[in-house]
Amino acid sequence: MNPAELFHHETDTVQLASGEFLYRKGDKADKMYVLLQGKIDLRVGDYVKTERKGAIIGEASLIEDRPRAADAVAKSACRLAQIDRKRFDFLVQQHPHFATLVMKSLVGHLRYVIFSKPGSRAGSVTKSLSGSRSGTKSASKQGSRGGSKYPSKAHIKKANRPNRKQL
């Protein structure tokens, strides 16, 4: 379900004109938002992600109770539902599906930042997993040769296998 559908009857909304900031990096995070209409850009350093109707915005800072880590600026005229901490807690407790929507939004932001920077380690691993020869070892070879800081699948299975004396 699109989060905008959950809040389409909202009357206490935030209205932004194109170019207007919803918040700036470093601002206090006392609310998160659901984009009901328009487009908004989230800017973190060199990254710019354009969000559309239904996007959940500002949830990470609200959850962590930390200042904003990004700028949010309207790309077009926008209307947003606002959710403060008290309402967020109520929605998570009374509507578990809402919590899932928030988690999906967080994962989406994380994936965008991890996989969108050209030449990043994550980008190299993605290329090697898709069959491109970028000069890096594939993720599976790194794990089996010990070139990765993470244990191989075989090592994990072996470590989790019960000892015969324990049986």
C-alpha positions, 0 to 999 in steps of 0.5 A: 500500500502506498503511504499516501493512501493512509493519509489522504484525508489529512487536513493538517498538512505542510504546503511547500512551493517549488524550491522551498526547504522542508528541512535543512541538514542539522535541523532538529528532527521533531517530525517525519513526513509522508509526501501526498503530492509533488516531488521533493529532493533529498540531498546528502553531499553529492547524492540527490534522490527525488521522492514522489507521492507516497514517500516517507521522508525524515523518518531516520532522524525522528527515530534516532532523535538526531539532527537532520542528516540531509536537506529536503527541498521541494522540486515541485509544489508539495503537500505533506502529512506530518507525523510527530513522535507521539503519533509515530509511536501510536501508528507503529503500535496500532498499525504494524503495517505502518512500521513495515512501510517505514522500514522499507523506506529506510532500506530504500534510502540506504540502498540508494546511498550504498549503490549509487556512488560510481566507483564505490566498493559496493558498486564494484561488488555489484558489477562483479556479481553481475558478471562484469570484469571490473578487475575485482574478485567476485564476492564468493571468491573473496569469502572462500580465500579469506580476502573478505573480513566476513567469514565464508558460508562454509565457515559459518555452517561449520561453526554453527554445527553441533559437536557430536559430544553435545548430541 
